[in-house]
């Protein structure tokens, strides 16, 4: 017999595909955050997310139980009404793959599952500790060196292409093979 933790572990190690239906939920592998340098078109700057900080064991533990929501709230962080309106699941397992902080999310919302089947990206909502980041200019282009994450608020599911960069979408679909819950 397999349990929900074992489903998540197997998705993480690649021995079963993502998504995976189990019990009353669907489990998906998803990128919680990439690391390194990325261009952020919406604000016109490069951004550095430090791998040693974001890929640490502590950061992996901080992801457990993280709400998974549909799109970011306008205010950036969740409150009670935004949580009720947007929450579709939670991160139940976290791991590192190459330069990405990854998670397995348990999604309970049937409408969200249908949207995820079409493809989606992810975006973490983070509040940084005051005075821990810096903005510099390199070759005439702005670079934000992100500070230390003080609050990891949620992971938002976003339209495909929002943070895809040159790689795969943030929410992974590997195939449709399912494990048995027997």
Phi and psi restraints in degrees (value plus and minus 20) as a CYANA .aco file:
   2 UNK   PHI    -129.7   -89.7
   2 UNK   PSI     129.0   169.0
   3 UNK   PHI    -137.8   -97.8
   3 UNK   PSI     157.8   197.8
   4 UNK   PHI     -83.9   -43.9
   4 UNK   PSI     -56.1   -16.1
   5 UNK   PHI     -84.7   -44.7
   5 UNK   PSI     -63.0   -23.0
   6 UNK   PHI     -85.0   -45.0
   6 UNK   PSI     -55.6   -15.6
   7 UNK   PHI     -80.2   -40.2
   7 UNK   PSI     -68.4   -28.4
   8 UNK   PHI     -82.2   -42.2
   8 UNK   PSI     -64.1   -24.1
   9 UNK   PHI     -81.2   -41.2
   9 UNK   PSI     -59.3   -19.3
  10 UNK   PHI     -92.4   -52.4
  10 UNK   PSI     -54.4   -14.4
  11 UNK   PHI     -83.6   -43.6
  11 UNK   PSI     -64.6   -24.6
  12 UNK   PHI     -82.0   -42.0
  12 UNK   PSI     -61.1   -21.1
  13 UNK   PHI    -106.2   -66.2
  13 UNK   PSI     -22.1    17.9
  14 UNK   PHI      64.6   104.6
  14 UNK   PSI     -15.9    24.1
  15 UNK   PHI     -98.7   -58.7
  15 UNK   PSI     -37.3     2.7
  16 UNK   PHI    -151.3  -111.3
  16 UNK   PSI     132.4   172.4
  17 UNK   PHI     -98.2   -58.2
  17 UNK   PSI     145.0   185.0
  18 UNK   PHI    -132.9   -92.9
  18 UNK   PSI     110.1   150.1
  19 UNK   PHI    -102.4   -62.4
  19 UNK   PSI     148.2   188.2
  20 UNK   PHI    -159.7  -119.7
  20 UNK   PSI      98.0   138.0
  21 UNK   PHI     -98.7   -58.7
  21 UNK   PSI     114.0   154.0
  22 UNK   PHI    -174.5  -134.5
  22 UNK   PSI     104.1   144.1
  23 UNK   PHI      40.2    80.2
  23 UNK   PSI    -148.5  -108.5
  24 UNK   PHI    -117.1   -77.1
  24 UNK   PSI      -3.3    36.7
  25 UNK   PHI    -157.2  -117.2
  25 UNK   PSI     148.0   188.0
  26 UNK   PHI    -142.5  -102.5
  26 UNK   PSI     110.3   150.3
  27 UNK   PHI    -122.1   -82.1
  27 UNK   PSI     110.5   150.5
  28 UNK   PHI    -147.8  -107.8
  28 UNK   PSI     117.9   157.9
  29 UNK   PHI     -99.1   -59.1
  29 UNK   PSI     117.2   157.2
  30 UNK   PHI    -169.4  -129.4
  30 UNK   PSI     128.9   168.9
  31 UNK   PHI     -97.1   -57.1
  31 UNK   PSI     103.8   143.8
  32 UNK   PHI    -103.7   -63.7
  32 UNK   PSI     -63.3   -23.3
  33 UNK   PHI    -178.7  -138.7
  33 UNK   PSI     119.3   159.3
  34 UNK   PHI    -103.4   -63.4
  34 UNK   PSI     152.0   192.0
  35 UNK   PHI    -152.6  -112.6
  35 UNK   PSI     154.4   194.4
  36 UNK   PHI      70.2   110.2
  36 UNK   PSI    -173.3  -133.3
  37 UNK   PHI    -123.6   -83.6
  37 UNK   PSI     116.6   156.6
  38 UNK   PHI    -160.7  -120.7
  38 UNK   PSI     129.1   169.1
  39 UNK   PHI    -107.2   -67.2
  39 UNK   PSI     107.5   147.5
  40 UNK   PHI    -127.4   -87.4
  40 UNK   PSI      79.2   119.2
  41 UNK   PHI     -78.4   -38.4
  41 UNK   PSI     -60.7   -20.7
  42 UNK   PHI     -80.9   -40.9
  42 UNK   PSI     -46.9    -6.9
  43 UNK   PHI    -138.1   -98.1
  43 UNK   PSI     -19.4    20.6
  44 UNK   PHI      44.5    84.5
  44 UNK   PSI      23.9    63.9
  45 UNK   PHI    -171.3  -131.3
  45 UNK   PSI     138.7   178.7
  46 UNK   PHI    -103.2   -63.2
  46 UNK   PSI     135.3   175.3
  47 UNK   PHI    -157.2  -117.2
  47 UNK   PSI     115.4   155.4
  48 UNK   PHI    -130.1   -90.1
  48 UNK   PSI     100.1   140.1
  49 UNK   PHI    -129.7   -89.7
  49 UNK   PSI      92.8   132.8
  50 UNK   PHI     -87.5   -47.5
  50 UNK   PSI      96.8   136.8
  51 UNK   PHI     -79.1   -39.1
  51 UNK   PSI     -60.0   -20.0
  52 UNK   PHI     -83.3   -43.3
  52 UNK   PSI     -48.8    -8.8
  53 UNK   PHI    -101.8   -61.8
  53 UNK   PSI     -69.2   -29.2
  54 UNK   PHI     -95.9   -55.9
  54 UNK   PSI     -41.6    -1.6
  55 UNK   PHI    -123.6   -83.6
  55 UNK   PSI      -6.2    33.8
  56 UNK   PHI     -94.9   -54.9
  56 UNK   PSI     140.9   180.9
  57 UNK   PHI     -81.7   -41.7
  57 UNK   PSI     -57.6   -17.6
  58 UNK   PHI     -81.6   -41.6
  58 UNK   PSI     -64.6   -24.6
  59 UNK   PHI     -84.3   -44.3
  59 UNK   PSI     -56.8   -16.8
  60 UNK   PHI     -81.4   -41.4
  60 UNK   PSI     -62.2   -22.2
  61 UNK   PHI     -85.7   -45.7
  61 UNK   PSI     -55.5   -15.5
  62 UNK   PHI     -86.0   -46.0
  62 UNK   PSI     -41.0    -1.0
  63 UNK   PHI     -97.2   -57.2
  63 UNK   PSI     -43.2    -3.2
  64 UNK   PHI     -83.7   -43.7
  64 UNK   PSI     105.9   145.9
  65 UNK   PHI      65.1   105.1
  65 UNK   PSI     -21.3    18.7
  66 UNK   PHI     -79.3   -39.3
  66 UNK   PSI     108.0   148.0
  67 UNK   PHI     -83.2   -43.2
  67 UNK   PSI     121.8   161.8
  68 UNK   PHI    -128.4   -88.4
  68 UNK   PSI     104.4   144.4
  69 UNK   PHI    -147.5  -107.5
  69 UNK   PSI     140.2   180.2
  70 UNK   PHI    -106.6   -66.6
  70 UNK   PSI      95.6   135.6
  71 UNK   PHI      36.7    76.7
  71 UNK   PSI     132.6   172.6
  72 UNK   PHI     -93.5   -53.5
  72 UNK   PSI     124.4   164.4
  73 UNK   PHI     -88.2   -48.2
  73 UNK   PSI     135.1   175.1
  74 UNK   PHI     -77.7   -37.7
  74 UNK   PSI     -56.0   -16.0
  75 UNK   PHI     -96.5   -56.5
  75 UNK   PSI     -28.2    11.8
  76 UNK   PHI      75.2   115.2
  76 UNK   PSI     -66.2   -26.2
  77 UNK   PHI    -131.6   -91.6
  77 UNK   PSI     137.4   177.4
  78 UNK   PHI     -97.6   -57.6
  78 UNK   PSI     128.3   168.3
  79 UNK   PHI    -147.7  -107.7
  79 UNK   PSI    -196.4  -156.4
  80 UNK   PHI     -78.8   -38.8
  80 UNK   PSI     -68.1   -28.1
  81 UNK   PHI     -90.3   -50.3
  81 UNK   PSI     -57.4   -17.4
  82 UNK   PHI     -87.0   -47.0
  82 UNK   PSI     -59.0   -19.0
  83 UNK   PHI     -80.5   -40.5
  83 UNK   PSI     -67.8   -27.8
  84 UNK   PHI     -82.2   -42.2
  84 UNK   PSI     -55.7   -15.7
  85 UNK   PHI    -101.3   -61.3
  85 UNK   PSI     -46.1    -6.1
  86 UNK   PHI    -134.9   -94.9
  86 UNK   PSI     -43.5    -3.5
  87 UNK   PHI     -84.2   -44.2
  87 UNK   PSI     112.1   152.1
  88 UNK   PHI    -146.2  -106.2
  88 UNK   PSI     -28.1    11.9
  89 UNK   PHI     154.6   194.6
  89 UNK   PSI    -182.7  -142.7
  90 UNK   PHI    -172.3  -132.3
  90 UNK   PSI     137.1   177.1
  91 UNK   PHI     -99.6   -59.6
  91 UNK   PSI     106.0   146.0
  92 UNK   PHI    -132.1   -92.1
  92 UNK   PSI     -30.8     9.2
  93 UNK   PHI    -174.7  -134.7
  93 UNK   PSI     123.2   163.2
  94 UNK   PHI    -154.2  -114.2
  94 UNK   PSI     134.2   174.2
  95 UNK   PHI    -183.7  -143.7
  95 UNK   PSI     149.3   189.3
  96 UNK   PHI    -130.0   -90.0
  96 UNK   PSI     115.4   155.4
  97 UNK   PHI    -151.9  -111.9
  97 UNK   PSI      93.4   133.4
  98 UNK   PHI      34.3    74.3
  98 UNK   PSI    -135.6   -95.6
  99 UNK   PHI    -124.8   -84.8
  99 UNK   PSI      -0.7    39.3
 100 UNK   PHI    -137.5   -97.5
 100 UNK   PSI     120.7   160.7
 101 UNK   PHI    -106.3   -66.3
 101 UNK   PSI      98.8   138.8
 102 UNK   PHI    -134.0   -94.0
 102 UNK   PSI     143.7   183.7
 103 UNK   PHI    -169.8  -129.8
 103 UNK   PSI     142.7   182.7
 104 UNK   PHI    -130.9   -90.9
 104 UNK   PSI     103.0   143.0
 105 UNK   PHI    -124.7   -84.7
 105 UNK   PSI     118.2   158.2
 106 UNK   PHI    -114.1   -74.1
 106 UNK   PSI      92.3   132.3
 107 UNK   PHI    -124.6   -84.6
 107 UNK   PSI     104.6   144.6
 108 UNK   PHI    -124.2   -84.2
 108 UNK   PSI     -40.7    -0.7
 109 UNK   PHI    -102.0   -62.0
 109 UNK   PSI      97.7   137.7
 110 UNK   PHI     -83.5   -43.5
 110 UNK   PSI     -58.3   -18.3
 111 UNK   PHI     -84.6   -44.6
 111 UNK   PSI     -60.5   -20.5
 112 UNK   PHI     -84.2   -44.2
 112 UNK   PSI     -59.0   -19.0
 113 UNK   PHI     -80.1   -40.1
 113 UNK   PSI     -62.3   -22.3
 114 UNK   PHI     -84.2   -44.2
 114 UNK   PSI     -60.2   -20.2
 115 UNK   PHI     -85.2   -45.2
 115 UNK   PSI     -63.0   -23.0
 116 UNK   PHI     -83.5   -43.5
 116 UNK   PSI     -51.6   -11.6
 117 UNK   PHI     -82.5   -42.5
 117 UNK   PSI     -46.6    -6.6
 118 UNK   PHI    -102.2   -62.2
 118 UNK   PSI     -37.8     2.2
 119 UNK   PHI      93.1   133.1
 119 UNK   PSI     120.3   160.3
 120 UNK   PHI    -176.2  -136.2
 120 UNK   PSI     138.5   178.5
 121 UNK   PHI    -128.5   -88.5
 121 UNK   PSI     153.8   193.8
 122 UNK   PHI    -148.7  -108.7
 122 UNK   PSI     135.5   175.5
 123 UNK   PHI    -170.6  -130.6
 123 UNK   PSI     101.3   141.3
 124 UNK   PHI    -100.3   -60.3
 124 UNK   PSI     125.5   165.5
 125 UNK   PHI    -123.6   -83.6
 125 UNK   PSI      98.0   138.0
 126 UNK   PHI    -152.2  -112.2
 126 UNK   PSI     118.2   158.2
 127 UNK   PHI    -128.4   -88.4
 127 UNK   PSI     109.2   149.2
 128 UNK   PHI    -117.2   -77.2
 128 UNK   PSI     128.7   168.7
 129 UNK   PHI     -82.9   -42.9
 129 UNK   PSI     120.5   160.5
 130 UNK   PHI     -79.3   -39.3
 130 UNK   PSI     124.2   164.2
 131 UNK   PHI      40.6    80.6
 131 UNK   PSI      10.2    50.2
 132 UNK   PHI    -133.6   -93.6
 132 UNK   PSI     -29.7    10.3
 133 UNK   PHI    -128.0   -88.0
 133 UNK   PSI    -199.5  -159.5
 134 UNK   PHI    -174.2  -134.2
 134 UNK   PSI     131.1   171.1
 135 UNK   PHI    -135.5   -95.5
 135 UNK   PSI     107.3   147.3
 136 UNK   PHI    -152.2  -112.2
 136 UNK   PSI     151.6   191.6
 137 UNK   PHI    -140.7  -100.7
 137 UNK   PSI     110.8   150.8
 138 UNK   PHI    -146.7  -106.7
 138 UNK   PSI     103.0   143.0
 139 UNK   PHI      31.3    71.3
 139 UNK   PSI      19.2    59.2
 140 UNK   PHI      57.7    97.7
 140 UNK   PSI     -14.7    25.3
 141 UNK   PHI    -135.3   -95.3
 141 UNK   PSI     117.1   157.1
 142 UNK   PHI     -91.3   -51.3
 142 UNK   PSI     122.0   162.0
 143 UNK   PHI    -152.2  -112.2
 143 UNK   PSI     101.5   141.5
 144 UNK   PHI    -113.4   -73.4
 144 UNK   PSI      99.9   139.9
 145 UNK   PHI    -114.8   -74.8
 145 UNK   PSI      87.7   127.7
 146 UNK   PHI     -82.9   -42.9
 146 UNK   PSI     130.7   170.7
 147 UNK   PHI    -104.7   -64.7
 147 UNK   PSI    -182.5  -142.5
 148 UNK   PHI    -104.1   -64.1
 148 UNK   PSI     105.3   145.3
 149 UNK   PHI     -83.4   -43.4
 149 UNK   PSI     102.0   142.0
 150 UNK   PHI    -116.1   -76.1
 150 UNK   PSI     -56.1   -16.1
 151 UNK   PHI    -157.8  -117.8
 151 UNK   PSI     102.6   142.6
 152 UNK   PHI    -119.9   -79.9
 152 UNK   PSI      81.8   121.8
 153 UNK   PHI    -106.4   -66.4
 153 UNK   PSI     -67.0   -27.0
 154 UNK   PHI    -189.2  -149.2
 154 UNK   PSI     150.4   190.4
 155 UNK   PHI    -136.1   -96.1
 155 UNK   PSI     103.9   143.9
 156 UNK   PHI    -116.4   -76.4
 156 UNK   PSI     119.3   159.3
 157 UNK   PHI    -109.0   -69.0
 157 UNK   PSI     105.9   145.9
 158 UNK   PHI    -143.1  -103.1
 158 UNK   PSI     148.4   188.4
 159 UNK   PHI     -77.5   -37.5
 159 UNK   PSI     122.4   162.4
 160 UNK   PHI     -76.2   -36.2
 160 UNK   PSI     111.5   151.5
 161 UNK   PHI      81.2   121.2
 161 UNK   PSI     -30.1     9.9
 162 UNK   PHI     -84.3   -44.3
 162 UNK   PSI     -67.9   -27.9
 163 UNK   PHI    -151.0  -111.0
 163 UNK   PSI       4.9    44.9
 164 UNK   PHI     -84.5   -44.5
 164 UNK   PSI     -50.2   -10.2
 165 UNK   PHI      33.8    73.8
 165 UNK   PSI    -156.5  -116.5
 166 UNK   PHI    -117.1   -77.1
 166 UNK   PSI     -13.7    26.3
 167 UNK   PHI    -130.9   -90.9
 167 UNK   PSI    -183.4  -143.4
 168 UNK   PHI     -93.3   -53.3
 168 UNK   PSI     145.7   185.7
 169 UNK   PHI     -79.5   -39.5
 169 UNK   PSI     141.6   181.6
 170 UNK   PHI     -87.2   -47.2
 170 UNK   PSI     -50.4   -10.4
 171 UNK   PHI    -122.5   -82.5
 171 UNK   PSI     103.9   143.9
 172 UNK   PHI    -112.5   -72.5
 172 UNK   PSI     116.7   156.7
 173 UNK   PHI    -146.2  -106.2
 173 UNK   PSI      89.6   129.6
 174 UNK   PHI    -116.5   -76.5
 174 UNK   PSI     -59.8   -19.8
 175 UNK   PHI    -197.3  -157.3
 175 UNK   PSI    -190.8  -150.8
 176 UNK   PHI    -127.9   -87.9
 176 UNK   PSI     -12.9    27.1
 177 UNK   PHI     -83.8   -43.8
 177 UNK   PSI     115.3   155.3
 178 UNK   PHI    -135.8   -95.8
 178 UNK   PSI     131.4   171.4
 179 UNK   PHI    -111.1   -71.1
 179 UNK   PSI     137.0   177.0
 180 UNK   PHI    -109.7   -69.7
 180 UNK   PSI     118.7   158.7
 181 UNK   PHI    -111.4   -71.4
 181 UNK   PSI      -0.4    39.6
